[in-house]
Amino acid sequence: MRSETGAVVLTQVLTGGGGVGKTQFAAALAREYLYAERESADLVIWVSSASVNQAVSSYAQAASAVRAPGCTGESMEADARALLDWLAGTDRRWLVVLDDVDDPAALEDWWPDGNGHTGWTLATTRRREAALSAGGRRVVDVGLYTPEEAITYLRVRLSDAGHARLHNGDEAAGRLADVLGHLPLALGHAAAYMINESVDTNAYRRLFEDARATLQDVMPSSADVEGYGRSVTPALLLSLDAVRACDTSGIIDPLLRLIAQLNPSGHPAEVWNTASAGEYLRTYRDKLSASGLRRILRRRGPVVTTDHVHSALQLLHRYGLVDYEAAHEHRTVRIHALTARAARETALPHTAQLLAATAANALVQCWPDQEHDAAAVSAMLRSNVETLHSHATDHLWNEDAGGHPVFFLAGNALFAAGLHSEAVTYWEHMADEAEERLPPGHPDNAAIHNALGVAYQDVGRLDEALALALNVVEELTRVLGPRHPSTVAARGNLAGVYQESGRFDKAITIGEQVAADMSAIRGPEDPETLVSLGNLAMSYRRVGRTEDDLRITQHVAIALERAVGPRHPRTLTARGKLAGVLHEVGRVEEARDMLREVAQALADVVGPVHPHTLTARGNLAQVEQDLGRTEEALALLEAVVQDRLENLGVGHPDTLHAQELLKQFGETSELPDWDAKALTESLSRTWTPRRSR
């Protein structure tokens, strides 16, 4: 983009208050740049609610996607730096959008440097300090509509909808624009109301002024520090009144306030078809509509159905209060951030905790049972947990009950997606919050630290994982007792850390007791019991107890198939382990056939570069080598090393193990011009981490 003088402008900052359309303008520019017929962008990075954490996370993912030199996957911050270096030197065309920058000073070291001809950074913010113009950045004020622009907007919007008569001429439209403060969002709410209610500009202005006169009762001026809510909120209240008049279900108001709890960028409409949401909506409706007789008889009205929710969302969409994509695969619901804020701030104070809890419960209840079958939904739900957490933290922690279950679902979803580095960051943050908000010895505090230990183990930080696992077991034993299910599960994790650290005697001693306790507590074929048995069998294998390993692994694979189905990741992983044992005892062809089936099924179910899939593919390569299929084994093993490097980084234990196998293969291979050391070193330099999705 060029300035008026023709000089290349590398960074532009769109600044202005809420509701003036900064994000919409940035999105339009990004879309135009991405799909331009000539000189379109090769890479567009959009960082929502741009903070240092959001920028680092988005940059790290982009670094993986473009395979930026120096991206290792061991540190998100280091990967983000690698992307900035790549952006500064590449000849590819790129755009980075930092949307809704809240702290420009904190981001000072994370503004991408343009390279003079192919790169462009665009930011949006409500802030206006001088630091925004540092570093050659050009600040562009995106203010309110001018009087002429506001009048034109109303004229065009009403005419396009076939309601030109409602405009009443430029003078009347100008008076309405004046009372709306020329704010684009407020004008949008007003236009939608006028079109749907056949209300002209004069009538709407009178309604708006009446609503504004009573606004102090529902939203004190202290709640609107920027002043923009004074235009948006009366328009919101007017639209709500109109929607209520059309609503036969009685759930419009509570539904909008629930929607306002979640991520403005979108969530599945299915969230509001859950039992928790339905009960809240039904209770709210019955309180408003209950007659004296019903109160006496304490009778409940009919349940809130999916049709009620669908109709209510369509009404909210019709009046411009939400964007409801009913035809989308996930029936996505979006809301403008300022509309959401106004809806939250005009809710009665005593309802805030119940609204937050209901939204959190609804997220829990619509979370997919099988994460691997609904990765996109899981990712969307995780982002909504983050938003809810950001403005309702106080309502989601309780000294007695602990942290809300949605926190654990979101963190476990990172494990299921194979997002190891992100899981570490998440659980470290949760551990800090738990220590601050929960009393010493609370089970949730231990559970969160337990999850953090597992995350450390997944990224190869075994010393930290072991220290945490020991502390958690000690704490849970003291608080809950040695045979409580949470204590037993924590001891199982401790056995796993010992196994990963090569301390097999301790792993076996603890693992045997864990398997026995799990069987007694949950039953011999409960999935958790079978997982503990599978871990014990792996320890047996590492010390040469092959017969015990085979016996247990066969039992686990068969029992898991009965319990969770043949294509569940747990079942497939167990069958992969069984194939490994068959290989050990000389049943090589049987092992190969099983591993081929498992590797393909895992690729279909959890993805081709998920850690479980990579393990199966690596084991298959070893079996193919033992069967004399050298070229097939080499191709498989090279691909595994590459994918390990891309997903886990150079120093991860699984990467090192795959590289060692490749070196060993080279020492025994009869292929010409084979140099295993040179290949593995080359791969380490060339391939960069890509986090599995």
BANU-575080 format. One line per 8 residues: their letters; for each residue x, y, z of C-alpha. Coordinates in steps of 0.1 Angstrom, whole numbers, plus 5000, padded with zeros to 4 digits. Layout:
! residues N
a	X Y Z | ...
END
This chain:
! residues 693
mrsetgav	5000 5000 5000 | 5013 5035 4991 | 5010 5068 5008 | 4999 5100 4991 | 5036 5107 4982 | 5040 5073 4966 | 5063 5059 4992 | 5057 5023 5003
vltqvltg	5038 5022 5036 | 5049 4990 5054 | 5027 4993 5085 | 4994 5010 5090 | 4974 5013 5122 | 4937 5018 5120 | 4927 5035 5153 | 4893 5045 5165
gggvgktq	4866 5037 5191 | 4845 5006 5193 | 4818 5001 5166 | 4834 5024 5140 | 4841 4994 5117 | 4879 4990 5120 | 4878 4952 5120 | 4853 4951 5091
faaalare	4875 4975 5071 | 4906 4954 5078 | 4888 4922 5068 | 4877 4938 5036 | 4913 4949 5028 | 4926 4914 5037 | 4901 4897 5015 | 4908 4920 4986
ylyaeres	4946 4915 4990 | 4942 4877 4993 | 4920 4873 4962 | 4934 4901 4940 | 4937 4891 4903 | 4972 4906 4903 | 4998 4906 4930 | 4976 4887 4955
adlviwvs	4990 4877 4989 | 5008 4844 4993 | 5003 4845 5031 | 4977 4863 5053 | 4980 4860 5091 | 4951 4873 5112 | 4958 4877 5149 | 4925 4883 5168
sasvnqav	4925 4903 5200 | 4961 4909 5194 | 4982 4905 5226 | 5017 4892 5229 | 5004 4857 5236 | 4981 4857 5207 | 5007 4871 5184 | 5034 4846 5194
ssyaqaas	5010 4817 5190 | 4998 4828 5156 | 5033 4836 5144 | 5046 4802 5156 | 5018 4784 5137 | 5026 4804 5106 | 5063 4797 5110 | 5055 4760 5109
avrapgct	5033 4764 5078 | 5059 4782 5058 | 5088 4762 5072 | 5107 4792 5083 | 5144 4785 5090 | 5151 4782 5127 | 5116 4770 5136 | 5121 4740 5158
gesmeada	5089 4735 5177 | 5107 4735 5210 | 5097 4771 5218 | 5067 4791 5205 | 5086 4823 5211 | 5116 4811 5191 | 5094 4799 5163 | 5076 4833 5163
ralldwla	5110 4850 5160 | 5118 4827 5131 | 5087 4838 5113 | 5096 4875 5118 | 5130 4868 5103 | 5114 4850 5074 | 5089 4878 5067 | 5117 4904 5066
gtdrrwlv	5137 4885 5040 | 5112 4867 5018 | 5102 4877 4983 | 5067 4862 4989 | 5038 4886 4993 | 5023 4887 5028 | 4999 4905 5050 | 4998 4904 5088
vlddvddp	4967 4918 5105 | 4969 4926 5142 | 4932 4931 5151 | 4922 4948 5183 | 4956 4957 5198 | 4951 4965 5234 | 4987 4972 5246 | 5008 4986 5218
aaledwwp	5039 4989 5240 | 5038 4952 5249 | 5037 4943 5212 | 5066 4967 5204 | 5090 4938 5197 | 5065 4918 5177 | 5056 4942 5149 | 5067 4925 5116
dgnghtgw	5093 4945 5097 | 5082 4950 5061 | 5109 4943 5034 | 5101 4973 5013 | 5082 4957 4985 | 5063 4926 4994 | 5052 4928 5030 | 5024 4948 5047
tlattrrr	5013 4949 5084 | 4978 4963 5093 | 4967 4968 5129 | 4934 4979 5145 | 4932 4994 5179 | 4912 5017 5201 | 4944 5031 5216 | 4957 5065 5204
eaalsagg	4991 5070 5221 | 5021 5084 5202 | 5039 5050 5204 | 5016 5037 5177 | 5034 5058 5151 | 5069 5047 5161 | 5090 5026 5138 | 5077 5042 5106
rrvvdvgl	5041 5031 5112 | 5014 5052 5098 | 4983 5059 5120 | 4950 5061 5102 | 4921 5075 5122 | 4889 5055 5115 | 4864 5077 5131 | 4827 5081 5131
ytpeeait	4807 5086 5099 | 4806 5122 5088 | 4771 5136 5087 | 4771 5131 5049 | 4783 5095 5052 | 4757 5087 5078 | 4729 5101 5057 | 4741 5082 5026
ylrvrlsd	4744 5050 5046 | 4708 5052 5058 | 4695 5062 5023 | 4713 5033 5006 | 4705 5007 5032 | 4668 5016 5033 | 4665 5018 4996 | 4682 4985 4990
agharlhn	4657 4969 5013 | 4628 4984 4994 | 4620 5009 5022 | 4632 5042 5007 | 4601 5060 5020 | 4614 5055 5056 | 4644 5078 5049 | 4622 5109 5052
gdeaagrl	4648 5130 5034 | 4683 5140 5043 | 4672 5165 5071 | 4654 5138 5091 | 4681 5112 5085 | 4707 5138 5096 | 4688 5144 5129 | 4687 5106 5135
advlghlp	4724 5103 5127 | 4732 5131 5152 | 4714 5113 5181 | 4732 5080 5172 | 4765 5098 5174 | 4773 5089 5137 | 4785 5055 5151 | 4784 5029 5123
lalghaaa	4773 5000 5146 | 4745 5020 5161 | 4733 5031 5126 | 4734 4995 5115 | 4712 4984 5145 | 4688 5013 5137 | 4685 5005 5100 | 4677 4968 5108
yminesvd	4650 4979 5132 | 4635 5004 5108 | 4634 4979 5080 | 4618 4951 5101 | 4594 4974 5120 | 4585 4998 5091 | 4595 5027 5113 | 4608 5059 5097
tnayrrlf	4637 5080 5108 | 4616 5104 5128 | 4598 5077 5147 | 4630 5058 5154 | 4647 5089 5167 | 4619 5095 5192 | 4621 5058 5203 | 4658 5061 5207
edaratlq	4657 5092 5228 | 4631 5076 5251 | 4653 5046 5255 | 4684 5068 5262 | 4665 5087 5289 | 4660 5055 5309 | 4695 5041 5301 | 4710 5053 5334
dvmpssad	4688 5028 5352 | 4703 4998 5333 | 4738 5010 5325 | 4754 5037 5346 | 4778 5060 5328 | 4807 5045 5349 | 4801 5012 5330 | 4808 5029 5296
vegygrsv	4842 5045 5299 | 4846 5051 5262 | 4811 5066 5257 | 4803 5045 5227 | 4778 5023 5246 | 4756 5054 5250 | 4748 5050 5213 | 4749 5013 5209
tpalllsl	4730 5003 5241 | 4698 5022 5234 | 4697 5009 5199 | 4703 4974 5213 | 4675 4978 5238 | 4651 4990 5211 | 4660 4961 5189 | 4655 4937 5218
davracdt	4621 4952 5224 | 4611 4947 5188 | 4625 4911 5188 | 4606 4903 5219 | 4574 4915 5203 | 4579 4890 5175 | 4591 4862 5197 | 4567 4834 5206
sgiidpll	4592 4814 5225 | 4600 4839 5252 | 4638 4832 5252 | 4652 4860 5231 | 4665 4882 5259 | 4683 4854 5279 | 4696 4838 5247 | 4713 4870 5235
rliaqlnp	4729 4875 5269 | 4742 4839 5268 | 4756 4845 5233 | 4774 4876 5247 | 4794 4854 5270 | 4812 4836 5242 | 4837 4845 5214 | 4824 4871 5190
sghpaevw	4842 4853 5163 | 4817 4824 5165 | 4804 4793 5182 | 4782 4764 5171 | 4745 4770 5176 | 4743 4735 5191 | 4757 4751 5223 | 4722 4764 5230
ntasagey	4704 4731 5224 | 4721 4715 5254 | 4703 4706 5286 | 4720 4733 5306 | 4710 4761 5282 | 4675 4747 5277 | 4669 4747 5315 | 4682 4783 5319
lrtyrdkl	4661 4796 5290 | 4630 4777 5302 | 4634 4790 5338 | 4638 4826 5326 | 4608 4823 5303 | 4586 4808 5330 | 4596 4835 5355 | 4584 4862 5331
sasglrri	4552 4845 5320 | 4541 4828 5352 | 4506 4837 5364 | 4496 4836 5400 | 4479 4803 5395 | 4510 4788 5380 | 4531 4800 5409 | 4507 4784 5433
lrrrgpvv	4507 4751 5414 | 4544 4754 5406 | 4539 4741 5371 | 4565 4743 5344 | 4560 4755 5309 | 4569 4734 5279 | 4606 4726 5273 | 4627 4748 5250
ttdhvhsa	4632 4729 5218 | 4657 4732 5190 | 4631 4748 5169 | 4626 4775 5195 | 4663 4782 5196 | 4665 4782 5158 | 4636 4807 5155 | 4651 4829 5181
lqllhryg	4685 4830 5164 | 4668 4838 5131 | 4650 4867 5148 | 4682 4880 5163 | 4699 4877 5129 | 4670 4895 5112 | 4675 4925 5135 | 4712 4926 5131
lvdyeaah	4720 4916 5167 | 4738 4884 5158 | 4750 4868 5126 | 4735 4834 5123 | 4748 4811 5095 | 4720 4785 5097 | 4733 4768 5065 | 4768 4764 5078
ehrtvrih	4780 4730 5088 | 4781 4740 5124 | 4753 4766 5122 | 4778 4793 5134 | 4766 4822 5156 | 4786 4854 5157 | 4781 4888 5175 | 4798 4921 5173
altaraar	4821 4926 5203 | 4805 4959 5212 | 4770 4945 5210 | 4781 4916 5232 | 4797 4940 5257 | 4765 4961 5258 | 4744 4929 5264 | 4766 4918 5293
etalphta	4767 4952 5309 | 4729 4957 5308 | 4723 4924 5324 | 4712 4925 5360 | 4743 4921 5382 | 4730 4891 5401 | 4726 4871 5369 | 4763 4874 5358
qllaataa	4774 4843 5376 | 4745 4822 5364 | 4750 4834 5328 | 4787 4825 5329 | 4780 4791 5345 | 4753 4783 5321 | 4775 4791 5291 | 4803 4770 5305
nalvqcwp	4780 4741 5312 | 4766 4743 5277 | 4801 4742 5262 | 4808 4711 5283 | 4776 4694 5272 | 4781 4699 5235 | 4818 4690 5236 | 4824 4661 5211
dqehdaaa	4829 4627 5228 | 4854 4617 5202 | 4877 4647 5197 | 4894 4630 5167 | 4861 4630 5148 | 4853 4667 5154 | 4886 4686 5154 | 4871 4718 5139
vsamlrsn	4844 4719 5165 | 4868 4712 5193 | 4891 4740 5182 | 4861 4764 5180 | 4850 4754 5215 | 4885 4759 5229 | 4885 4795 5216 | 4851 4801 5233
vetlhsha	4864 4788 5266 | 4893 4813 5263 | 4869 4842 5258 | 4846 4831 5286 | 4876 4827 5308 | 4888 4862 5300 | 4857 4881 5313 | 4841 4856 5337
tdhlwned	4871 4841 5355 | 4857 4850 5390 | 4825 4831 5382 | 4843 4799 5371 | 4864 4792 5402 | 4851 4782 5436 | 4870 4774 5467 | 4849 4743 5474
agghpvff	4840 4731 5439 | 4873 4741 5423 | 4877 4750 5386 | 4849 4746 5362 | 4851 4713 5342 | 4852 4732 5310 | 4888 4742 5319 | 4898 4705 5320
lagnalfa	4880 4697 5287 | 4898 4726 5269 | 4932 4715 5282 | 4926 4678 5274 | 4915 4687 5239 | 4950 4701 5234 | 4964 4667 5243 | 4940 4650 5220
aglhseav	4950 4673 5191 | 4987 4666 5197 | 4993 4703 5204 | 5021 4696 5230 | 5036 4731 5233 | 5002 4747 5235 | 4992 4722 5262 | 5023 4732 5283
tywehmad	5014 4769 5281 | 4978 4763 5289 | 4984 4741 5320 | 5011 4764 5333 | 4986 4793 5332 | 4959 4771 5349 | 4984 4760 5376 | 4991 4796 5384
eaeerlpp	4954 4804 5387 | 4947 4773 5408 | 4974 4781 5433 | 4960 4817 5436 | 4923 4807 5438 | 4921 4773 5455 | 4931 4764 5491 | 4961 4742 5497
ghpdnaai	4953 4705 5492 | 4923 4710 5469 | 4920 4681 5445 | 4916 4703 5414 | 4949 4720 5423 | 4966 4685 5422 | 4947 4675 5390 | 4959 4706 5372
hnalgvay	4995 4701 5382 | 4991 4664 5372 | 4980 4676 5337 | 5009 4699 5336 | 5033 4671 5344 | 5018 4650 5315 | 5023 4680 5292 | 5060 4683 5303
qdvgrlde	5064 4646 5297 | 5049 4650 5262 | 5075 4676 5252 | 5104 4656 5268 | 5109 4678 5299 | 5112 4646 5321 | 5129 4661 5351 | 5101 4686 5356
alalalnv	5075 4660 5348 | 5089 4637 5375 | 5091 4664 5402 | 5055 4674 5395 | 5043 4637 5395 | 5059 4630 5428 | 5044 4661 5444 | 5010 4654 5430
veeltrvl	5010 4618 5443 | 5021 4629 5477 | 4995 4656 5479 | 4966 4635 5467 | 4976 4606 5490 | 4975 4630 5520 | 4942 4646 5510 | 4922 4618 5494
gprhpstv	4940 4587 5505 | 4961 4561 5485 | 4932 4543 5469 | 4911 4572 5457 | 4907 4571 5419 | 4924 4604 5414 | 4954 4593 5435 | 4956 4560 5416
aargnlag	4955 4578 5383 | 4983 4601 5395 | 5004 4571 5404 | 4998 4558 5369 | 5012 4590 5355 | 5042 4587 5378 | 5048 4552 5365 | 5047 4565 5330
vyqesgrf	5074 4592 5338 | 5096 4565 5354 | 5092 4544 5322 | 5101 4573 5299 | 5131 4580 5321 | 5144 4544 5318 | 5137 4535 5355 | 5118 4504 5346
dkaitige	5119 4487 5380 | 5101 4516 5396 | 5077 4518 5367 | 5068 4481 5370 | 5064 4482 5408 | 5041 4512 5407 | 5023 4501 5375 | 5014 4467 5389
qvaadmsa	4998 4482 5419 | 4980 4508 5398 | 4965 4481 5375 | 4953 4462 5405 | 4938 4492 5421 | 4921 4504 5389 | 4906 4469 5384 | 4892 4469 5419
irgpedpe	4878 4505 5417 | 4866 4507 5381 | 4863 4471 5370 | 4887 4448 5350 | 4875 4460 5315 | 4870 4497 5322 | 4890 4517 5296 | 4911 4534 5324
tlvslgnl	4920 4500 5338 | 4930 4488 5303 | 4952 4518 5298 | 4970 4511 5330 | 4975 4475 5319 | 4988 4486 5286 | 5013 4509 5302 | 5024 4481 5325
amsyrrvg	5029 4458 5295 | 5051 4483 5279 | 5073 4483 5309 | 5075 4445 5308 | 5086 4447 5272 | 5114 4471 5281 | 5129 4446 5306 | 5124 4415 5283
rteddlri	5093 4400 5299 | 5079 4392 5265 | 5054 4366 5274 | 5038 4388 5301 | 5038 4417 5276 | 5021 4396 5249 | 4995 4382 5272 | 4985 4416 5286
tqhvaial	4986 4434 5253 | 4964 4409 5236 | 4939 4412 5264 | 4939 4450 5263 | 4934 4452 5225 | 4904 4428 5226 | 4888 4444 5257 | 4892 4480 5243
eravgprh	4876 4470 5211 | 4846 4457 5230 | 4845 4488 5253 | 4851 4518 5229 | 4849 4503 5193 | 4874 4491 5167 | 4883 4525 5153 | 4887 4544 5186
prtltarg	4923 4558 5189 | 4928 4538 5222 | 4919 4506 5204 | 4941 4513 5174 | 4970 4523 5196 | 4966 4491 5216 | 4966 4471 5184 | 4997 4489 5173
klagvlhe	5014 4479 5206 | 5002 4443 5200 | 5018 4443 5166 | 5050 4454 5182 | 5049 4424 5206 | 5042 4401 5177 | 5072 4414 5159 | 5093 4408 5190
vgrveear	5083 4371 5192 | 5090 4365 5156 | 5055 4367 5141 | 5067 4393 5117 | 5043 4390 5088 | 5014 4391 5111 | 5028 4422 5128 | 5033 4439 5094
dmlrevaq	4997 4433 5083 | 4984 4446 5116 | 5006 4477 5115 | 4996 4485 5080 | 4960 4484 5090 | 4966 4504 5122 | 4987 4531 5106 | 4961 4537 5079
aladvvgp	4932 4537 5104 | 4950 4562 5127 | 4958 4584 5097 | 4921 4585 5089 | 4909 4590 5125 | 4934 4613 5141 | 4955 4625 5112 | 4987 4613 5093
vhphtlta	5011 4632 5116 | 4995 4627 5149 | 5020 4612 5174 | 5001 4578 5175 | 5002 4576 5137 | 5039 4584 5136 | 5046 4557 5161 | 5027 4531 5140
rgnlaqve	5045 4542 5108 | 5079 4540 5125 | 5072 4505 5138 | 5060 4494 5104 | 5093 4506 5089 | 5112 4484 5112 | 5090 4454 5104 | 5094 4460 5066
qdlgrtee	5132 4461 5071 | 5132 4428 5090 | 5112 4413 5061 | 5139 4424 5036 | 5118 4451 5020 | 5146 4477 5022 | 5133 4504 4999 | 5099 4504 5015
alalleav	5114 4506 5049 | 5137 4534 5040 | 5108 4555 5025 | 5087 4550 5056 | 5115 4558 5080 | 5126 4589 5061 | 5090 4602 5062 | 5087 4594 5099
vqdrlenl	5119 4613 5107 | 5107 4643 5087 | 5073 4644 5104 | 5089 4639 5138 | 5111 4669 5132 | 5082 4690 5119 | 5059 4682 5148 | 5081 4677 5178
gvghpdtl	5113 4695 5171 | 5150 4685 5169 | 5155 4677 5206 | 5123 4658 5214 | 5130 4622 5226 | 5107 4607 5199 | 5125 4626 5172 | 5159 4615 5185
haqellkq	5147 4579 5186 | 5134 4581 5150 | 5168 4595 5139 | 5187 4568 5157 | 5166 4542 5139 | 5174 4559 5106 | 5211 4558 5114 | 5209 4521 5124
fgetselp	5191 4514 5092 | 5219 4531 5073 | 5246 4510 5090 | 5228 4477 5079 | 5214 4489 5045 | 5229 4476 5013 | 5215 4505 4993 | 5241 4524 4972
dwdakalt	5253 4558 4982 | 5236 4556 5015 | 5247 4581 5042 | 5224 4580 5072 | 5243 4606 5092 | 5243 4631 5063 | 5206 4625 5057 | 5195 4630 5093
eslsrtwt	5217 4661 5097 | 5202 4675 5065 | 5167 4668 5076 | 5174 4685 5110 | 5185 4716 5091 | 5158 4717 5064 | 5126 4705 5080 | 5108 4726 5105
prrsr	5080 4718 5131 | 5044 4717 5120 | 5020 4712 5148 | 4996 4684 5141 | 4959 4694 5139
END
